[in-house]
Amino acid sequence: MNRKTIVAANWKMNGDLSLVNAMTAALNAINIRTEQQVVICPPAPYLGALTQANQNPGVAIGGQNLSEHQSGAYTGEVSALMLKDLSVQYVIVGHSERRSMYAESSELVASKTKAALDQGLTPIVCIGESEQEREQGDTEKVLSEQLNPVLATLNSNELSGVVFAYEPVWAIGTGKTASAEMAQQTHRFIREHIAATDTQAADNVAILYGGSVNAGNYQELFAQPDIDGGLIGGASLKVEEFKKICLAE
Ligand SMILES: O=C(CO)COP(=O)(O)O
Protein backbone atom coordinates (compact mmCIF):
# COMPACT_ATOMS: atom_id res chain seq x y z
CA MET A 1 0.00 0.00 0.00
CA ASN A 2 1.52 3.27 -1.10
CA ARG A 3 -1.32 5.67 -1.67
CA LYS A 4 -0.81 9.41 -2.18
CA THR A 5 -2.73 11.94 -0.13
CA ILE A 6 -5.07 13.84 -2.42
CA VAL A 7 -6.25 17.32 -1.50
CA ALA A 8 -9.06 18.12 -3.91
CA ALA A 9 -10.89 21.45 -4.10
CA ASN A 10 -14.51 21.44 -5.24
CA TRP A 11 -15.41 25.05 -5.90
CA LYS A 12 -18.99 24.03 -6.80
CA MET A 13 -20.76 26.98 -8.54
CA ASN A 14 -18.49 29.54 -6.89
CA GLY A 15 -15.43 31.54 -7.84
CA ASP A 16 -14.47 33.78 -10.74
CA LEU A 17 -11.41 34.76 -12.77
CA SER A 18 -9.96 36.68 -9.87
CA LEU A 19 -10.10 33.56 -7.67
CA VAL A 20 -8.46 31.58 -10.51
CA ASN A 21 -5.65 34.14 -10.53
CA ALA A 22 -5.30 34.44 -6.76
CA MET A 23 -5.35 30.66 -6.20
CA THR A 24 -2.83 29.89 -8.95
CA ALA A 25 -0.53 32.71 -7.83
CA ALA A 26 -0.53 31.24 -4.32
CA LEU A 27 -0.15 27.61 -5.38
CA ASN A 28 2.48 28.28 -8.07
CA ALA A 29 4.69 29.63 -5.31
CA ILE A 30 4.66 26.54 -3.07
CA ASN A 31 6.23 23.09 -3.13
CA ILE A 32 3.76 20.25 -2.90
CA ARG A 33 5.36 17.19 -1.29
CA THR A 34 5.71 14.25 -3.68
CA GLU A 35 3.41 12.09 -1.53
CA GLN A 36 0.68 14.70 -1.99
CA GLN A 37 -1.49 15.53 -5.01
CA VAL A 38 -3.54 18.71 -5.17
CA VAL A 39 -6.53 18.90 -7.51
CA ILE A 40 -8.58 22.03 -8.22
CA CYS A 41 -12.07 21.54 -9.65
CA PRO A 42 -13.49 24.92 -10.74
CA PRO A 43 -16.75 25.49 -12.62
CA ALA A 44 -16.35 24.36 -16.27
CA PRO A 45 -15.97 27.87 -17.79
CA TYR A 46 -12.79 28.40 -15.75
CA LEU A 47 -11.07 25.12 -16.61
CA GLY A 48 -9.10 26.58 -19.52
CA ALA A 49 -7.88 29.62 -17.60
CA LEU A 50 -6.92 27.48 -14.63
CA THR A 51 -4.98 24.89 -16.67
CA GLN A 52 -3.10 27.75 -18.36
CA ALA A 53 -2.32 29.64 -15.17
CA ASN A 54 -1.27 26.58 -13.17
CA GLN A 55 2.47 26.01 -13.23
CA ASN A 56 2.80 23.74 -10.24
CA PRO A 57 3.49 20.11 -11.21
CA GLY A 58 1.93 19.00 -7.91
CA VAL A 59 -1.39 20.62 -8.84
CA ALA A 60 -3.79 19.01 -11.30
CA ILE A 61 -7.06 20.40 -12.61
CA GLY A 62 -10.41 18.58 -12.47
CA GLY A 63 -13.92 19.01 -13.81
CA GLN A 64 -16.97 18.86 -11.54
CA ASN A 65 -19.10 16.73 -13.85
CA LEU A 66 -19.06 15.13 -17.29
CA SER A 67 -21.45 13.59 -19.75
CA GLU A 68 -21.68 9.84 -20.20
CA HIS A 69 -21.65 10.55 -23.97
CA GLN A 70 -18.59 11.36 -26.08
CA SER A 71 -20.02 14.08 -28.35
CA GLY A 72 -23.18 15.05 -30.19
CA ALA A 73 -26.51 16.78 -29.62
CA TYR A 74 -26.41 17.06 -25.82
CA THR A 75 -26.87 20.79 -25.21
CA GLY A 76 -25.14 22.04 -22.10
CA GLU A 77 -23.06 18.92 -21.56
CA VAL A 78 -19.28 18.52 -21.39
CA SER A 79 -17.52 15.31 -22.50
CA ALA A 80 -14.48 13.51 -21.16
CA LEU A 81 -12.84 14.14 -24.52
CA MET A 82 -13.23 17.91 -24.07
CA LEU A 83 -11.84 17.81 -20.55
CA LYS A 84 -8.88 15.81 -21.84
CA ASP A 85 -8.40 18.35 -24.63
CA LEU A 86 -7.99 21.08 -21.99
CA SER A 87 -5.34 19.02 -20.11
CA VAL A 88 -7.80 18.33 -17.32
CA GLN A 89 -6.75 15.18 -15.42
CA TYR A 90 -9.51 14.54 -12.88
CA VAL A 91 -13.29 14.77 -12.82
CA ILE A 92 -15.77 14.61 -9.94
CA VAL A 93 -18.58 12.15 -10.65
CA GLY A 94 -21.85 11.70 -8.80
CA HIS A 95 -21.50 14.44 -6.21
CA SER A 96 -24.45 14.25 -3.79
CA GLU A 97 -25.69 17.61 -5.12
CA ARG A 98 -25.93 16.08 -8.60
CA ARG A 99 -27.53 12.91 -7.28
CA SER A 100 -30.18 14.83 -5.33
CA MET A 101 -30.78 17.93 -7.50
CA TYR A 102 -30.18 16.46 -10.95
CA ALA A 103 -31.46 12.95 -10.25
CA GLU A 104 -28.21 11.19 -11.13
CA SER A 105 -28.62 7.49 -10.41
CA SER A 106 -25.79 5.20 -9.36
CA GLU A 107 -26.07 3.52 -12.78
CA LEU A 108 -25.53 6.87 -14.52
CA VAL A 109 -22.62 7.58 -12.17
CA ALA A 110 -21.10 4.24 -13.23
CA SER A 111 -21.47 5.15 -16.95
CA LYS A 112 -19.87 8.55 -16.37
CA THR A 113 -17.05 6.91 -14.41
CA LYS A 114 -16.38 4.57 -17.34
CA ALA A 115 -16.52 7.48 -19.82
CA ALA A 116 -13.89 9.34 -17.77
CA LEU A 117 -11.59 6.32 -17.51
CA ASP A 118 -11.92 5.60 -21.24
CA GLN A 119 -10.30 9.00 -21.91
CA GLY A 120 -7.60 8.55 -19.29
CA LEU A 121 -9.19 10.91 -16.74
CA THR A 122 -9.19 10.00 -13.06
CA PRO A 123 -12.77 9.99 -11.79
CA ILE A 124 -13.44 11.10 -8.21
CA VAL A 125 -16.60 9.10 -7.50
CA CYS A 126 -18.66 10.51 -4.65
CA ILE A 127 -20.83 8.44 -2.34
CA GLY A 128 -22.50 9.24 0.97
CA GLU A 129 -25.59 8.74 3.08
CA SER A 130 -28.13 11.31 4.23
CA GLU A 131 -28.71 12.12 7.89
CA GLN A 132 -31.93 10.13 7.90
CA GLU A 133 -30.24 7.11 6.34
CA ARG A 134 -27.51 7.18 9.00
CA GLU A 135 -30.06 7.52 11.80
CA GLN A 136 -31.99 4.55 10.43
CA GLY A 137 -28.82 2.45 10.42
CA ASP A 138 -28.82 2.27 6.62
CA THR A 139 -25.38 3.81 5.97
CA GLU A 140 -23.68 0.61 4.80
CA LYS A 141 -26.64 -0.45 2.68
CA VAL A 142 -26.77 2.95 0.95
CA LEU A 143 -23.02 3.05 0.33
CA SER A 144 -23.07 -0.50 -1.07
CA GLU A 145 -25.92 0.37 -3.42
CA GLN A 146 -24.03 3.44 -4.62
CA LEU A 147 -20.81 1.47 -5.11
CA ASN A 148 -22.19 -1.69 -6.74
CA PRO A 149 -22.93 -0.35 -10.27
CA VAL A 150 -19.41 1.11 -10.41
CA LEU A 151 -17.90 -2.18 -9.22
CA ALA A 152 -19.96 -4.10 -11.79
CA THR A 153 -19.00 -1.81 -14.69
CA LEU A 154 -15.21 -1.61 -14.35
CA ASN A 155 -12.49 -4.19 -14.79
CA SER A 156 -9.79 -4.54 -12.18
CA ASN A 157 -7.36 -2.25 -13.91
CA GLU A 158 -9.97 0.48 -14.33
CA LEU A 159 -11.16 0.15 -10.75
CA SER A 160 -7.61 0.62 -9.45
CA GLY A 161 -7.53 4.03 -11.15
CA VAL A 162 -10.65 5.37 -9.43
CA VAL A 163 -10.59 7.81 -6.54
CA PHE A 164 -13.60 7.55 -4.24
CA ALA A 165 -14.87 10.35 -2.04
CA TYR A 166 -16.99 9.55 0.99
CA GLU A 167 -19.11 12.61 1.70
CA PRO A 168 -21.84 12.14 4.28
CA VAL A 169 -24.58 14.46 3.02
CA TRP A 170 -25.26 15.75 6.55
CA ALA A 171 -21.66 17.00 6.81
CA ILE A 172 -21.60 18.96 3.54
CA GLY A 173 -21.58 22.71 4.04
CA THR A 174 -23.00 22.33 7.54
CA GLY A 175 -19.89 22.70 9.68
CA LYS A 176 -20.77 19.25 11.11
CA THR A 177 -17.81 17.00 10.33
CA ALA A 178 -17.92 13.28 10.95
CA SER A 179 -15.53 12.51 13.79
CA ALA A 180 -12.22 11.11 12.58
CA GLU A 181 -13.17 7.80 14.19
CA MET A 182 -16.58 7.64 12.51
CA ALA A 183 -15.10 8.61 9.15
CA GLN A 184 -12.35 5.97 9.51
CA GLN A 185 -14.93 3.29 10.31
CA THR A 186 -16.95 4.16 7.22
CA HIS A 187 -13.86 4.37 5.00
CA ARG A 188 -12.83 0.94 6.29
CA PHE A 189 -16.26 -0.38 5.35
CA ILE A 190 -15.97 1.13 1.84
CA ARG A 191 -12.53 -0.42 1.31
CA GLU A 192 -13.76 -3.81 2.53
CA HIS A 193 -16.79 -3.61 0.26
CA ILE A 194 -14.51 -2.93 -2.72
CA ALA A 195 -12.20 -5.74 -1.57
CA ALA A 196 -15.09 -8.21 -1.75
CA THR A 197 -15.01 -7.59 -5.54
CA ASP A 198 -11.28 -6.94 -5.97
CA THR A 199 -8.71 -7.08 -3.17
CA GLN A 200 -5.91 -5.55 -5.18
CA ALA A 201 -7.97 -2.57 -6.36
CA ALA A 202 -9.26 -2.00 -2.83
CA ASP A 203 -5.71 -1.56 -1.67
CA ASN A 204 -4.86 0.83 -4.51
CA VAL A 205 -7.84 3.17 -4.54
CA ALA A 206 -7.67 6.45 -2.69
CA ILE A 207 -10.74 7.17 -0.57
CA LEU A 208 -11.14 10.85 0.26
CA TYR A 209 -13.31 12.28 3.01
CA GLY A 210 -15.52 15.27 2.30
CA GLY A 211 -17.83 17.36 4.46
CA SER A 212 -16.78 20.52 6.30
CA VAL A 213 -13.06 19.77 6.05
CA ASN A 214 -10.99 22.83 6.97
CA ALA A 215 -7.54 23.90 8.12
CA GLY A 216 -8.46 23.05 11.71
CA ASN A 217 -9.64 19.46 11.27
CA TYR A 218 -7.95 17.99 8.20
CA GLN A 219 -4.87 16.64 9.96
CA GLU A 220 -6.76 14.35 12.30
CA LEU A 221 -8.96 13.12 9.44
CA PHE A 222 -6.11 12.54 6.97
CA ALA A 223 -4.10 10.69 9.65
CA GLN A 224 -6.63 7.82 9.65
CA PRO A 225 -5.34 4.70 7.89
CA ASP A 226 -8.17 4.51 5.35
CA ILE A 227 -8.57 8.23 4.71
CA ASP A 228 -6.38 9.26 1.78
CA GLY A 229 -7.12 12.97 1.70
CA GLY A 230 -10.13 15.22 1.29
CA LEU A 231 -12.64 16.70 -1.12
CA ILE A 232 -13.02 20.22 0.15
CA GLY A 233 -15.80 22.69 -0.63
CA GLY A 234 -16.07 25.93 1.36
CA ALA A 235 -12.49 25.98 2.67
CA SER A 236 -11.12 25.51 -0.86
CA LEU A 237 -12.41 28.96 -1.85
CA LYS A 238 -10.20 30.63 0.77
CA VAL A 239 -6.72 30.95 -0.70
CA GLU A 240 -4.72 31.08 2.55
CA GLU A 241 -6.69 28.32 4.25
CA PHE A 242 -6.51 26.03 1.22
CA LYS A 243 -2.78 26.69 0.84
CA LYS A 244 -2.25 25.57 4.43
CA ILE A 245 -4.01 22.28 3.75
CA CYS A 246 -1.95 21.77 0.56
CA LEU A 247 1.25 22.35 2.52
CA ALA A 248 0.03 20.03 5.30
CA GLU A 249 0.91 22.82 7.76
O1 LIG B 1 -19.34 18.77 -0.92
C1 LIG B 1 -18.20 18.97 -0.54
C2 LIG B 1 -17.05 18.80 -1.43
O2 LIG B 1 -17.41 18.14 -2.59
C3 LIG B 1 -17.93 19.42 0.85
O3 LIG B 1 -18.28 20.74 0.95
P1 LIG B 1 -17.88 21.56 2.29
O4 LIG B 1 -16.41 21.35 2.47
O5 LIG B 1 -18.25 22.97 1.98
O6 LIG B 1 -18.68 20.94 3.39
PDBQT file of the ligand as one rigid body, heavy atoms in Angstrom, charges set to zero:
ROOT
HETATM    1  O1  LIG A 301     -19.340  18.774  -0.924  1.00  0.00    +0.000 OA
HETATM    2  C1  LIG A 301     -18.196  18.975  -0.539  1.00  0.00    +0.000 C 
HETATM    3  C2  LIG A 301     -17.055  18.801  -1.430  1.00  0.00    +0.000 C 
HETATM    4  O2  LIG A 301     -17.414  18.137  -2.590  1.00  0.00    +0.000 OA
HETATM    5  C3  LIG A 301     -17.933  19.423   0.850  1.00  0.00    +0.000 C 
HETATM    6  O3  LIG A 301     -18.280  20.745   0.952  1.00  0.00    +0.000 OA
HETATM    7  P1  LIG A 301     -17.883  21.561   2.292  1.00  0.00    +0.000 P 
HETATM    8  O4  LIG A 301     -16.414  21.352   2.469  1.00  0.00    +0.000 OA
HETATM    9  O5  LIG A 301     -18.251  22.971   1.983  1.00  0.00    +0.000 OA
HETATM   10  O6  LIG A 301     -18.680  20.942   3.394  1.00  0.00    +0.000 OA
ENDROOT
TORSDOF 0
